[in-house]
Amino acid sequence: MSDVLAPSKTRTLNSLGFAKPPRETRVVAAMSGGVDSSVVAAMLAREGYDVVGVTLQLYDHGAAVNKPGACCAGQDIHDARRVADSVDFPHYVLDYESRFRSAVMEDFADTYLAGATPIPCVRCNQTVKFKDLKRVAQDLGAECLATGHYVRRVESTGGAELHRAADASRDQTYFLFATTRDQLDFLRFPLGDKPKSETRALAIELGLRVAEKPDSQDICFVPSGKYQSVVEKLRPGAIEPGDIVHVDGRVLGRHDGVINFTVGQRRGIGVAAGEPLFVVKLDAANKRVVVGPREALGVSRIALKDVNWIGEGEMPPNGRDILVRVRSTRPPVPAKLILGPPASSPAARKTTLISTIEAAGETPAVQVSVVLDAPEEGVAPGQAAVFYNPTSTRVLGGGWIAATER
């Protein structure tokens, strides 16, 4: 199993780390209806654990019944229930539509309208799944909450640690950076040491009908990937046109709303200037899309907000060397984590970095920053910067990108 036990731990513990037989260990399995969570629930039930499956209905399931690759709605709820019936453990569906809308969907819309790029999967894990579902599991008398995430939980003398998955191509630690120490103590991730091919093989071995079900690809509540329509529905009349401006100040054209653009975008900008242009910045306050040449995309310094630290002890007051991942699809890169704004002098603190935060309506008193060893392209406010130990696979935490400095 992926929950690794330190050498000092007794080997009488069961596979989830508890000193009692599986049949005396109640586990709530979070079941989205996909193959990963289904395998976790069925595998634990086969091992003899007292498994209770729980599925959260998160959004309008009627619109998602025939949408492949979704989760927590429509057909997926039926799939989760069939898995529980076939393996013979209880399964409950809880209506969390209202909570999901307020905690995830509305944040998604507001983040886009502010000119940032949201990650609703992180918000969902941070609020509905790991906070609310954890409370449900405890109310049901469970010892732990098991999920189908591809991450590893490692027990150490200092408590539970979060580590990257054994299969780097499946690693999901970027989406779990906001997991707290208390949540990590309660969570279990049985697939963290397995490749996806082994998970599907287990699904076939367990006789699960979801064995060949496709993986989720899009944001679950965004049909066909058209997030603009979701924002328009949640915030009618809030999308406004504005200017497309070159970094040198020239007005090149007009746009129908900043939510139609993302930092780093090249295609579909809608203007021509005799050179390849990229979206460099989204200035929502002034309804401007700022474009420029590729070299204008390079970011060296990142200001963070709402930082979660799950590394050893407290966050080092003098900073430390880390690896940082600034997009979910990119590998971690070398950087320096520092406390305070990443400015070279007090006079420099009123630079583009702080001005950008103020323009976005954020508090300018930045407490944690990341300085990259080499510039990264397409780093967007609203995304996450996730910290890793440079000499191991351990996740040290992360924060939301509030602003960047070129």
N, C-alpha and C positions, 0 to 999 in steps of 0.2 A: 504494500500500500504506500501511498505517497507521504503519509504522515510519518516522518522518520523519527525514530527514538534515539536519543543520545545513549552512548555506551553505558552510562551510569544507571540508566533506567532498567528496572527488572524486566525480564523476558516473560513474566507471567501476565503482563498486560495483554488485553485483546488488541485486535488490529487497529482500533480507533484510539488506543492509549488509555483505556480504563482497566482497573484491576478487578475485573469480574467477568463472568462469561458473557458472550454476546447476547444470549437470551434474556439476560438481566439488564441489558443496556438499551434504553429507548433512544432511537435516532429519528429526528424529523428530516426527511429528504425533500429538498426544494425541487419540485418537478415542473419544468416548463413545457413538457410535451416533446422535447427533442431527444435525440439518441443519447447524449451525454448524461443528462440528469436521470433518464430512464434506466440506463445501465447502472448508475450509482445506487439507485433505490433497489433494483432487482438483485444486484450483486450483494448488497448488505443483507437483504432478506434471505438470500441463499446461504450466507454465512451464519444465519441464525439470530441476527439482531432483531429487536422489537421495532420494526420500521413503521413510521406513519408518513405517508406521502401528503404533501401540501402543495397545491397549485394556487397562485394568486391570479385572479382575473383582473387584468390591468387596464384594459381599454375596450372600446366598443367591439365586442366579439362578433357581432353580426356582420361587420364589414370585413372581417378577416378570416372567415370560415374557409375560403378557397385560396387564401394567400400563402403560397409555399414559403418556407423559411422564416415564418413569423414565430412568436412565442407568446405564451400566456394569454391566448384568446382562441375562440372558435374551435377549429379542428384540433388544435394542440391540447386543449383541455380534455377533449374526448380521448386523444392518444394517451395522455397521462393516466386517465381513469382506466383505460383498457390494460395498460401495463400493470397497474395495481391489482386489477381483477385477475389477470393471468398469473401473477406471482402470489396473490392472496395476502395482501396487506391493506389496511384501511387507507382511504384517500379522501381528502377534503379539498373543496374549492372555496376560496374566500374572495369576496367581492372587494377589491381594492381600487376600483376605478377612480373614485373621488380623490383618494390619497395620491394615486399615481398622476392624476391630472395636475394637482396643485404642486407636487414635489418635483415632477419630472417634465411633463409636457409644457406647463406654463413657463417654467424656467428655460426650457428649450426655445420657446418663442421669444421671450424677453432677451435672451442672450444673443440671438440672431439680430434682433432689432437694435441692440446696442453695438452692432458691428463686430461681434466676437463669434467664434465657432464653437458651439456646445458639444459636449460628449454625454448624451443622455444615458448611455449605459452605465457610466460611472455614477451619475446621480441616482439611478435606479438601485444600484448595488449599495450606495452610501445611505440611502433613505429607506425605501420600501423593502428591499430584500434583506439587508444585513441588520437593519435596525428594527423594523416592524416585524419581519418574519422571525427574527431571533426572539422577540418577545412572545410571539405565538408559540414557538417551540418550547420556550421555558414554561409557558402556561400549560402546555400539554405534558409536562414532566419529562421532557427530553434531556439527555445528557449533552447532546450536541446537535448541530445543524449541518447536514452534509449537502454539498452542491456539486455540480458537474464541471466546475471551472478547472482549467488546466494551469494550476499553480501548485506549489508544494508548501506544506506547513511542517516546519521542523522544530521539534522540541529541543530546548537547550536549558542550561542551568538558569538562564535569565528569563525563561518563559518561551512562549511560542514565537517562532520567526516565520516570516513570509519569504519564500524563495521562488525563483523562476522555475517553470516547468522543465522536466527533463527533455522534452521535445521543444526545441526553440521555436519551431514553426507554429506551434500551437499555444505558446506562452500567452497568458492573459493577465499578467501582473499589472500591466499598464492600466487596466480597468478596475483594479482593486487597490490602488494606492491609498485610497481614503479609508481603508479598513482600519479600525482602531485596535489597540492591544486587547481590550476587553472582548471585542467581537472575534478577534483571531483566536483567543483562548477557547471560544465556543464552537468555532467553525472546523469542519473537516473537508478535505479535498481529495477523495480517493483516486482521481484520475491523473494526478499531477506527475506521476512517474511513467505514464503510458503514452504511446503514440496513438493518434486517432484510429489507425488501422487496427490496433489491438482492441480499442473500445468497440468498434463495429463488429469485430470478430466475437467479442463477448456478447454483444446484443444478439447475434445469430445463435450462439451457444445457449443463451438464456431463452431463446424462442420469442424474442420481442419483435412485434410487427413494425417497430420504428427503425429497425436495423439499417435500412437503406434510405431513411429520411434525409433530405438535404440539410446542410447546416444553415443557420440563420445568416443572411447576407445584409439586409437592410435594417434600419432602425425599425423596431417592431411596430410602432404606431404611425409610420410614414409610408403610405401605400405607394408602390412603384418608385420610391426614392424622391418623390416630389415634396420636399419639406416646405417649399414656399406656400403650397396650398394649406398645409397645417398651420403655419404662422398666420396666414390670412384668415383662417377660420377662428383661431384663438384670439387674434388681435385685429379685428376688421377695421380697415381704414388707417392702420398704423404704418403701412408701407408707403413711403413717399419717394418721388423721383428726385434726382439731383445731378450734379456734374461729375464727369470723369476727368480727373486732373492729372497731368504728368507731374513727376516729382520736381521738375524744374519750374512748375507754376502754370504751365499752359493748360487751358481748358480744351480738351480734345473732343468732348461730346457729352451726351446725356445718358442717364440710366433710369431704370424703372424702380429701383430700390436696392439698397446695399445688401439685402438678404440674398440677392441673386449672385453674389460674388463671394469668393473665399481667398484668403491670402495665399499667394503662390499660383493662382489660376492664370493660365495663358490663353486657352481657347474660349471663344464666346464672349470676349470683352466688348466687342461691338465698335471698336475704333481702329483706325490705321494711322501709323505715324512713321512709316518707312523703316521700322526696326521691330524686332520681337518685343512685345510688351507683356508684363506680368502685373498682377495685382499685388501691390506692395503694402497697402494699408487701407483699412475701412474706417473712415471718419464719420460715424453715424450722427454725431451731434451736428455736423455741418452738411450732412447728406452727401458726402463726397467719397468717391472711389478713387484712390490714388494709385497710379500705375507708373511703371518705369522699367528700365532694362534689368536683366537677370542679376547683375551685380548689386542692384539695390535691395535684393531679397535677403542678403546675408545678415544674420543676427548674431551678435556676440554676447549680449547681456540680456538677461530675462528677470523681470520682477515678478514675484509670486505673492499670492494671497491664499488664505485658508490652508496653510501648510499642515500636513499630518506627518509626524515623525514616529516611526516604529523601529528605528535603529537602536543600537545599544545605548542605554542610559538616556540622558538628555541631549538635545541637539548641541554639538560642540560650539561654544561661544566664539571661537576663532575660526570657525568654518572647517572644511575638510575637503580632500579630493574625493570625487565621486565619478560614477558613470551616470549619465542622464539620458532619458528617452523623452523626446519632445513631440513625437507623433507615434501612434500605435503601430504603424507599419515600418518604423525605422529601428535600427539597432541602437543600443545605448552608446553614447560617445563620452570621452573624457571631459570633465568640467570641474569647477571649483564651487562649492556651496559656501555662501557667506551670509552673515547676519547684517542687515542694513541694506540700503540702496547700493547697487553696483556702480557707484560713481567714484571717480578718482579723487575728488576733493569736495568739501562742503559747497563750494561755489558751483560745482558741476551738478549738484542735485536738482537744480531747476532746468534740467536738460529736456530733450525730447522724451526721455523715459517718464519723468514725473509729469510733464505736460500731457502726455498721452493718457496716463492714469486719471488725471483730473478731468480730461475731456470725456473720458468714459464714465465719469461719475464715481470713481473709486476713491478711497482714502489715499492720499499721497504718501502717507507714512509707511512705506514699504519696509517690512521687517526681514524678509528672506529673499535672497537673489541667487542666481546662477550665472557664472561667467564661463562661457564655453572655451575650450582650448582652440577650437577652430570654428569659424562661422557656420551656422546651419541655415538652410533656406526654408521659407514657408512656415516659419514659427508664428502661430496665430494666437492672440488673446482668446481666452475661453477654452483652449486646449489644456492639457496637463503636462507638467514636467515631473517625471518619476525618477527617484534617486535609487541607485544601486551601489552596493559595495564593489569597488573596482577589483578586489581580489577574491570575490566569491559570488555566489548567485543570490545573495540576500537582498531583499528590497528594504531600503532605509526609510521610505516614505515618498512624499511628493506634494505638489501644490498646484493650484490653478494659475495659469499664466495671465497676469494682469496687464503687462505691457512689455515691450521689447525695445532694445536700443541697437541701432546699426553702428 
